[in-house]
Amino acid sequence: MKNIVMLWALMLFLGTGSLNAQTKNRGVFKGVIVDAQTNKPLPFAAVQIADTTDGAITDDEGLFTIENIKPGYHAIKVTLLGYKTFISKTLLVTNARSTYLQVSLSPSVVDIDEVKVRPSAFKEKVEAPIAFRSIPIEEIERNPGGNRDISKVIQSYPGVGSSVSFRNDLIVRGGGPAENRFFLDGVEIPTINHFTTQGASGGPTGILNVDFIREVNFYSGSYPTNFGMPLSSVLSFEQKDGNTDKMKFRATVGASDLALTADGPIGEKTTMVVSARRSYLQFLFQLLDLPFLPTYNDVQFKIKHKFDSKNELTFIGIGAYDDLVLNEDANETEEQRYILGNIPTNNQWSYTLGAVYKHFYDKGYHALILSNDRLDNSAEKFKDNVETVDNLNLNYNSYEMNTRFRYENHFYHENFKAVSGVSVQNVQYYNKTFQREYLGDEVVDYQYKTNLDYWKFGLFTQLTQAFFDQRLDLSLGLRIDGSSYASYMNNPFKQFAPRLSAKYNFTDKLSLNGYGARLYQLPVNTTLGYKDLEGNLVNKDNEITFISSDQFGLGVVLRPRENTVFSVEGFYKQYDKYPYSVQDSISTASQGGDFGVVGTEEVTSTSKGRAYGMEALYRNSDLRGFNVTASYTFFYSEFQDYRHQYIPSSWDVRHILALTVLKNLPKNWSIGARYRFQGGSPYTPYNEPKSSLKEAWDVQGQGYLDYAAFNTERLGSFSQLDLRVDKAWYYDKWTLMFYIDIQNVLAAATDTPDVLVQQFDENGTPLTDPNDPSRYDLKYLDTSSGNMIPTIGIMVEF
């Protein structure tokens, strides 16, 4: 509490001591308005700062400038006869620089009096009339408890759960963290998290620097075919273009890292945005006497060159380097010793480099996307952390590299739109593993080396047509995918994936929406490349194949005003041919919510599952001055066990409730609060007899789960209240922004399974069972916690 009071005092001092130093200069909003189909500049478009009378008319080159704008977050509204009215997401306007935005207007082929759909501040996608959310940068920057981490921000939206509070696993509509795909300006990236779990994509903190992001488009179903075939969700990140006027900089001290971002022109037709971040989390962990010290670094850039109005080229890049070492001085408590006993040291680096070329023509554009990405992952663990050959329990070295090419043709004609293309991907996977395991009743030194080199390929099209004066929208998607991994995967027509979505507007405020789709996804490389003790690709011998999923959704959307939307939706997902663990006799769908590597085991494509439920969402960007997002999800997530009976998956929390409220106050203050409630997660008890065996415990330094009782226990529910306060000072040539974010204000306890730990004598020697010297004396340790976590952030823009 003392720390909180000191932070509040600092904020009040800054807020009162600097008000007179602020200038009365105003910001500038610049941009260009173009045709979404041809990229041609649009003159005479009316551009207005939303909810004000400030505005401008575009010139012959589609350019506009609006001056004398009060600094802060603003959206713009664009209207032009013959085009659909556009309302942008909010963008930050400061005195230090002009804010730049390119707006693409979609033609409207009906008379203005016949238009059935009113403009909305919340973006819609005809291909995804439901299960789609567009999130503006203001909500990402100021989300309470989010700490500018996108994976945490989207937990405010329906269908999005979490595994544990300290991880960024994306759990969408009961699907696992391996069922999601991520795109950055159209370029696919394999992960968005530091210390990612290989084979699942989750991690403790995000890689993406939100200083780059303009908005986030989140699909939890009904994905357009050019995004491939993820089984749970797509996150598509749209980055800002560089400033066209001059180079500007932003320095940020965040909750766990330092960052420097620069953006501006590097030529008459070229702009750049670049950033670098370095964590200081390792120093905090050392001060807190935690048994592990994580360090992460990342870089990110975007370069965009416009040859002319018909041709543009964008380069994007993102890279991360992560290192985790043990703090062996932190070994005084039972929990510290337990963590030191089982967590390995870990080194990981990743990158994505991509290029997107677009050529516009009279009725659309061609897009060529070429990229290369790689993830290197290594881990090592010694018994008792004593580095000798005999004590080595794990030595893992692996990399995954993808070279991807995608061609898309976007064609428009009146109320018709077609997106067609082809995707080709070369996959290289290397794994060299030594692992000591307790199998059956003996310790086995298990090692193998894998080199995979195979191809993925796909063809896709998405046809969208509006009927009856835009009262009815239909979108038909078709996709086929194959792989050279095995001969039985070569025929892409075996993975024929149709999808259909529809939207019917009863009025300009009320619509009925639905979709149906069949999707396929290839199992992860760690599973495809796994070898048995004889060195065989055992899962290939088992004819592992594509996971399939039939998905359906039906919902009602009400848009009573431009700034308000309310929706209710039901969904159903049926899984087939999911990998099934031969050793544990469970579906691997429940894996991925922890650190390390998942998928390195023998499986068969025999698991079936289902997830179904309903979602409700209310969004109002101006409810008496408050920005409100409220969501509720009720669902079941189940997979069959060895008896072919449906049992809860690890993501079956049943209830997810989230309420986020933001409010702008006078003198550039803002406040926000977020409340989240989540039902209890299922979990599996320990196999105590196996865990207590010395040989078994010494191999992995922790207990073994009783998979015969898989997910038969359930934790208590989880709830958390987060608060955030922001303050900004806008000076003539620079801007200072400050925030305090307090997670878990009420210090609510988070229920976690008790863990089995060794008992030690006063000399630190493990105790054995008095009745059986071949067994350790173990006990259960309660690791539940309920700490309030305050953090401070400072951003300087100049």
N, C-alpha and C positions, 0 to 999 in steps of 0.2 A: 504493500500500500504506500509505503514511503516513496518508492520509485515513481508510482503513478502521480502522487502529489507534486513531486519535483518536475515531472514532465508537463503537467498542467501549468505550473508556475512559469516554466520556460515559455510555453505557448502564449500565455497571457502577457508576459513581458514583451515578447516579439510583436504580439498583436497590437499592443498599446503604444509601444515605443517607436514604431516605424510608420505609423499611419501618415504622419505629416510629410514623410520623406517621399511618398509616392507622387508621381507626376499625374497630370490630368490628360496626358496623351492617350490616344485611342488606337485600337488595332486595325489591321487591314486584311480583308478577305479577297483573295484573287483566285481565278480559275478559268477553265474553258468548258464550254458546253458543246458536246458532239453527239452525232447520231449513233445510237448503239449498234446499228447494223453496218454502217459504212465508215464510221469514224470521221465523217466530214463535220467541220465546224458549223454550228447553228447560230446564225445572227438573229437578233431581235427577240431572244428568249428573255423572259422576265425572271430575274434572280432576286430573291428576297430573304433577308434574315428572318427565320421563323419567329412568329409572335411579335414582330416589330414592323415598322413601316420603312425601315432602311432597305434599300435595294438598288439594283442597276439593271441596264439592258445590255445584252452582249453586242459586240461590234461585228463587223463583217467576218472576222476570223474566229468568232465564237467566244472571244475573251471578255471577261468582266472584272471590275474592281469595285469593291465596296469599302469605303473608308469610314473613319470615325466610329468604329465599333467598340463597345464596351468590352474589355478583356474578359475572358471566361470561355465556357463551352457553349457553342452555338451550332444550330443546324440551319441549312438553307433550303428554301422551297423554290423549285424551278417550274415555270409554266410556259408553254408554247403551243399555239394552235396546231393541231395535227399530231401532237405527242402526248403521252401520258404524263400527268403531273408527277414530279419527283420530289421527295422529301429525304434529305440526306441524314446520315447519322451525325451525332454531335462531334465537333472537332474543336480543339483548343485554339483560341485566338489570344495572342499576347502583343504587347508593345514592341518586344524585342525583334520580331520578324513578322512578315506577312504569312498568312496561312493559305496554302494552295490546294485546290481540289479540281479534279477532272470529273465531270458528270456526263454519263451516257444516257440519253433519253430514248425511250422506246416509242416507235411510231404507234399511233392509234388510228385505225382505218375506219372508224365509225364517226358519225356526227357527234359533236360534243353533248347534245341533248340525249343521245341514246346510250351513253356510257353507263354501264351497270355497276361498275366498281369505283368507289371513291378512293382518293389517295390516302396513304397511311404512312405514319412515321415508322411503322414496323414492316420491313421488307417481306415480300411474298415471292415464292417461286412456283410457277405453274407446274413444273415437273415434280414439285414436292409441296402440294397444297397444305399438308399437315406434317407434323414431325420435323418442322424446320424453324429455326430461330436465328435471327441476325442480332448480334450483340455489338453495340457501339463502344468506342474507345473510352468514353467517359465512365461507363459502367465497369470496364476492366480496370481503369486507373483508380477508381474510388470505391471499389467493392470492399465492404468491411470483411476482414478476415482473409481476403484474397491475396493481400500483399503483392499485387500486380502480377499474379501468377494465373494464367488463363485456365489451367486445369481446375483450379479451385473456384474461379469465378463461375464457370458453367454449372457448378453444383447448385446454383440458385435456380436452375431450370428443371422442368419436369423430366422424370425418367432417369436422372443422373444421380447415381449413388456413389459411395466411397467405400474403400476397404478399411483402412485405418487412417487416423487423422494426420499422420506424418508422411503419407504417401499421396501421389498424384494419379493413382490408378483410375482409369476412365471406365466406370461400370454403368452401362447404358441399357436400360430395359431388361435387366437380368442377364445380359451377356458378359462374357469375360473380357479382361483387358487386352487380349490378343485379337479381338474382333473389330478393331477400329483402324481407320486410315487417316493420314494427315497430309494436307497440301498447303504449300506456301507459294502464293501467286501462281497457282496451277502446277507447281512442281511437287511431286510426292516426296515426303521426308519420312524416314523410318521411325523416328522417335521424336518426342518433344520434351523429354525429361533427362536431367542429369542422373547418373548412376542407374540407368535404365535396367529393368529386369529383362535379360535377353530371352526372347520367345514370348514376351507379354507386353512390353513397351512402357509399363509404369515406372515410377521413380519418385524421389522425395521432393524435387523442385524442378521448375521449368527451365528449358533452354532458351525459349524465345524471349527477346527483349521487347516489352510492350511499347517502348518508344518508337518502334517500327510500325506497329499495327494500326491500321485504319478501322477495321471492323473484323469480326469473326462470324462466319456462317457455319451453323451447327445443324447437321442432319442426323436425326435419330431414327430415320426410316425413309423409304421412298427416294433413294439416292439416284441422281441422274447417272446414266450408264457410263459416261466418261470418267467417273470416279472409281470404276472397277466394281468389285463385289464384296465390300466389307459386310460382316454379319450384324454389326451393332450400330456403328455411327461413322460419320465423316466430319472432320473439322477442317474447314477451308479458311485459311488466314489471308486477308488482303492487306498488303503493306502499303504504307504511304510512299508517294513519290518524293524525291528530294526537292528542297526549296529551289525555286527558279531565280530568286533575286540575289541571294548572297549566302555564303557559308555560315551556318549557325551551329551552336554546340549546346549540349545538355550534359551536365554532370549530376550523377545520382548516387546517393548513399541509401541503399535499400535495407530491407530487414536482415539480409545476410550477405550482401555483395556491394561492390563499388562498380559503377559503370560510367563510361564516357561515350556519347553519341555525337556524330557530326553529320550534317546533311546540307546539301547545297549544289550549285551548278559546278560542273567540271568541263564545261564547253558550252557552246551556243545552243546545242540540241541535246545535251547530256546532263543528267542529274545523278546524284549519289547520296546514299545513306549508309553509314558504317558505324559499328559500335563494338566495344570490347568490355567484358565484365570479368571481375575477379572476386571470388568469395573471401569473406573473412570469418566464415562459419567455424573454421578449424580453431581459430583463436578463442571464440566464444565457448566452444565445446571443451577446450582445455581449461579455461577459467572455471567452467561449471563442473570440472572433474568427471567428464564423460569418458567412457572406455574406448571410443573410436573418434577419429579426427578426419572429417571429410573436407576435401578441397576441390572446388570446381572452377573452371574458366570457360568462357565461350566468346566467340566472335560472330558477327553477322553483317552482311552487306547486301545492298541492292543498287544496281547501276542500270539506268534506263536511257536509251538513246532513241530519239525520234528522227528517222531519216526524212520523213515527210508525213502528210496526213494519212497515207495509205500503208506505211511500213514503220514498224517499231521493234526494237530488240531489248530484252530485259535479261540481265544476269543477276542471279541470286546466289548467296552462299551462307552457310551456317556451319559452325564447327564447335566442338566441345572437348575438353580434356578434364577427366575426373580422377581423383586419387584418394583412396581411403586407407589410412594406416591405423594401427592400434595404439592406444594410450595405456601402456602396461602399468603405469604408475597409479591408474585409477582401478584398484583391485581390492578396495577395503570392504565393500558391501557384497552381499550375496548376489544381487542383481548385476553388479559390475563384473564379478567373477564369472557369472553365467554368460554374459555377453562376450567377454574376452575368450571364453572357452569354446564358443561355436562360430563366431563371426570371422570370415576370412579377410585378409587384406585384398584390396581390389584396385585394379587400374583399368581405365576405360577411356577410349576416345572415339569420336565419330565426326563425320562431316557430310554435307550435301553441297554439291555444286550443280547449278542448273542454268539453262538458257531457254528463253521463250521468245520465239519470233512470230509476229503477227503481220499478215498482209490483208488489208481490207479491200473489198470490192463492192460493187453497187448493191448487192443484196446479202452481204455478210462478210465473213473473214475466214482465212485459213490460219491455223495455229500449229507450230512445230515446237515440241517440248523435248529437250534432251537433257539428261541429268546423270550424275554418278554419285552414289552414296556408299558409305562404309561405316561399319561399327566394329571396333576391336575391343575385345573383352578378355581380361586375364584375372585369375584369382588364385590364392595360395593359402593353405592352412596347415599348421603343424600342431600336433598334440601338445597341449600345455604351452603353446607358442615357443617351444624350444626347437630351433632350426637345425635338425639333424636328419639324415636320410631315413633312419628308422621311424622318426616321428612324423614324416610327411603323410598327410591324409588326403590332400587335394593339391593338384597342380593343373590348372585349367587355362588353355590358351585357344582363342577362337576369333575368327572374323567373318563377317558377312558383307559382301559387296554386290551392289546392284547397278547395272548400267541400263537406263530406261530411255525408250523413245516412244513418243505418242504424237500422232497426227490427228487434228480435229478440223472439220469443216462445219462452220456455223452458217446456216442459210436461212434467210427470212423472206417471206412474201406475204404481205397483208397480215392475216391472222394465223399464218402457218409458220412454224419454226422447225428446222431439222438440224440436229447435231449428229454427225457421223464421223467415224474414224477407226484407227487401228492402234494397238499398243503392242510393243515388243520389249522384252526385258531379259537381260542375261543375269543369271544369279551365280555367284561364286561363294561357296561356304567351306571354311576350313575349321577343323577342330582337332586339337591334340589334348587328350585328357588322361590324367592319372588320378584315380580316386579309390580310396580304400573304403570298402563297403562291408556291412554285415549282412550276408545272404544266407537264408536258412538257419544253420547253426554254426557258421564259421565266417572268419574274416577273409575277404577276397580282395586281392590287388587287381583292380579292373582298369585296363588302359586300352585306348584305341586312337587311331588317327584317321581322319576323314578329309577327303578333298572332293567336293561336289562342284560340278559346272553344268548347269542346265538352263533351259530357256522357258519363259512364259510368253504366251501370245494371245491376243484377243481382238475381236471385231465388235463394234458397237454402233448403235444408232438410237436416237431419241427423237420421236416425231410428236409435235405438239400443235394442236389446232383449237381455235376458239370458234364456237358456234352460237347462233341465235343472239347476235349483237353482244357477244362476250358474256352471255349468261352462263354458258357451259364451256368449260375447258377440259380437253382430254389430252393425255400424254401417254404415248406408247413407247416403251423402251425394249430393245432387244440386244442381247449380248451373248457371245460365245467365247469360251476361254479354254486353252489347252496348255500342256506342259510337256517338255521332252524328258522330264525326270524319269518317267517309265513309259514303256510302249503302250500300256493300257490308258495313259493320260493323253496320248497324242491326238485323239479325235476330239476337237473342240465341241462338236455337236452333242457329245454326251453331257456337256456342261452348258446346255441351251437355257438361257436365263431371261425369260420375258418378265416385263413389269408394266403395270397399267395404273395410272392415277387419274382422278377426275375431281372436278370442282364445279358445283352448281350453285349459282348466286340466286337465291330467292328474291333478295332485294340488294340494294347497294350496301347494306349493313350485315346481312346474314347469308352464310353459305354452308353447304353440306359438302364434305370432302372425304375422299377415300382412296385407298391404294391396295394393290396386291402385287406380290413379287416372288419370284424364285431366285435365290442367290446361291453362289458357290464360293468357297474360299479354300485355298490350298493350305494344308497344315504348315506349321512353322519349320524353319530350316533345322533347328535343333532336333526335331523329331525325324525329318526326312533324312538327316545325315547320321543318325544314331547307329552304332554298330554293337553287336553282341560280343561275348567273350571270344568267339572264334573269328572275329573280324568281318562278319557279314552285315550288310545293310538289312538288318532283320525286319525293319518296317516296310522296306521295299519288297522283301520276300513275302511279307504278310499282305501285300497289295493295298497298302494304305492309299487313300484316294481323297478327292475333294470333299470337304464338308458341305452339306446342302442345307438350305433353310428356306421354308415357305413362310412368308410374312404378309400380314394383312392389318389394315387400320381403317377406322371409320370415325369421323368426328364432325363437330359443329363449331363454326367460328363466327363470333359476333364482333363487329367493329362499329360501335355506336358513334365514335368520333375519330378524328385523324390520329389522336394521341392515345387511343384506348383499344385494347383487344382482349377478348375473353374466348377461351376455347376449351372444349371437352373432347377427349379422344379415347377410344378403346383400341387395343392392339393385341395381336397374337403372333407368336413366332414358334414354328415347329422345326426342330433340328434333327438331322439324320446323318449317319456316317461320321459322327464325331469320334476323334481318337479315344480309345478306351485302354486304360492302363492294365497290362497283363499282370504285373506284379501286385498292384494294390487293388485290382478289381473295382475301379471307379472311373468315371468319365474325367478326362483331363480338362473339361470345361470349367472346373472349379479352381484351376491352378492360375498362378500369376500375381497374387496379392502379397508377395513377399519379395525380398531381395534375392539375387543370385541368378540362376538359370533354370528355366522350365522346359520340359519337352524331351529331355535326354533320357529316354526309356523306351522299352518295347511297348508298342500299342497295336491295336487292331481298329479298323474303321467300322465299329459296330455299336457305338453309343447313340442313343436317342434322347432328346430333351425337348423342353417347351418352356416358354415364358409368355405370360399373358397378364393383362391388367388394364387399368385406365389412368388417364392423366387429366389434370385440370390446370389451366394457366390463366392468370390475370396480369396484364401489363398496362400501366398508365404512366406516361412520361410527365404528366402534369395534373396530379390529383390535388388540387388546392395548393400547388407549389411543391408537392412531393412526387418523386419518381418512385413508383411502386412496382415490384415484381413479386407475385405470390404464386406458388405452385404446390400441387399435391399429387402424389403418385401412389397407387395401390396395385401391387402385382405379386405374382408367383413366378419363381424360377426353379425348375425341377429337371433332373436328369435321372435316367434309369440306373438302378444298381445291378449287382450280379444276379439278383432274383427277378430282374426286369420289372421292378416296381419303381414308380417315380418317388424320388426323395429330394429334399431341398438342396439346391446348389449352394456354394459358398456365398452367393450374392443375393440370396433370398431373404431380404430384410423386410419385405411386405409393405412397409409404409415409409414414404419420404415426404417431408413437409419443409418448405423453405419460404421465408418471407424476407425480402430485402427492401429497405426504404432509404432513399437518399433525399437530401434537402439542401438547396443553396440558400445561404444566409447573407445579410448585408455585409459590406466591406470584405468581400471575397472569402468568406468563411463557408464551409459546408460540413454537414454531418451525415452520418449514415449508420444504419444498424442492420444486422442480418441474424436471423434466427433459423437454425436447422434442427430438425428432428428426424431421426432415422430409427427404424425398428432394429431389434437385435439380430445379429448375424448368427447363422448356424456354425458350429465348430465340432471338431472330432476329439474325443478324449484320448489320453495316452494309453499305450500298451505298456503297463507298468512292469510286468515280468520281463519283457524284452528290454525295456529301457534300463533296468537296473543291472543287467549283465555288464561286467567290466569291459569285455571285448566289444560289445555293441556300443556302449557309451563312449569309449575312447576313440571310436572311429569318427563320430560326428559331434560329440560334445554336447548333446542335447537328447531329449526323449524321442521315442518313436511313437507315431500315432497308431491308434487301433482302427484300421480301415474297415474292419468288420462292423464297427459302430460309427461309420462315416456320417458326420453332420447330424448326429442324434441329440446333441446338446445345443442350447441356444443362449447367447449372451443377452444381457439387459439392453434396453433401448438407449440410444445416444441422443443428446441434445446439447446445443451450444449457442450462446449469444455472443456476437462479435460487434464491437463498436469502432467507429473511425471518425476522426476529425481532421479536416484539411483547411489550410490557410494559404493564400497566395498573395504576393506583393508584386505588382506590375510596375516596373520602373521604365525609364525612357529607352534604355538599350539592353536591359536584362530583366529577368524574372526569377523570383525566389518562391519556391513552393515547399511546404512543410506538412507532414502528416504524422499523426500518432494512430496506430492500429492496435486495438486491445482484443486479442482472441480469448474466448471463454471467460467473459467478464464475471460470470457467476461461479467460476471455478467448479463447474459440474464435472463429476467423475466420469471417466470413460471406462466402461467395462471391458476387460480383456480376459482371455482364458488364463487361469493360473498355470505357471510353468513348473516343470520338474527341474529341480536343481540338486547338485551334490551337497552333502553336509561335510564340513571340515572340522578338524580339531583346532586347538589354539595355535598350532604350528603351521596351519594351512595344508595339512595332509588330509586327503579325502577319506572319509570314514566308510567302512564296509559293513554289510549287513551282519549283525552278531550271530545270526543263525546260518549264514552262507557266505563264506569269504570270497566266493566268485562274483558276488554282487556288491554294488555300491549301496550305501544307505542314502536314499533320496527322500526329498520332501517337496511339497508344493509351495510355491512362492506367489503371492498376490502382486501383480504388476500393474494393477489398475491405478490410474492417476487422474487428478483434476486440477491442473495448474492454470492460472491466468498468465497469459503471455503478452506483454506489451512490447511493441516495436515502434521505432521512429524511422521516418524517411525524409530525406532532404533532396530537392532537385533544384539545380541552378541552370537557367537557360540564358544564353548570351550569343 
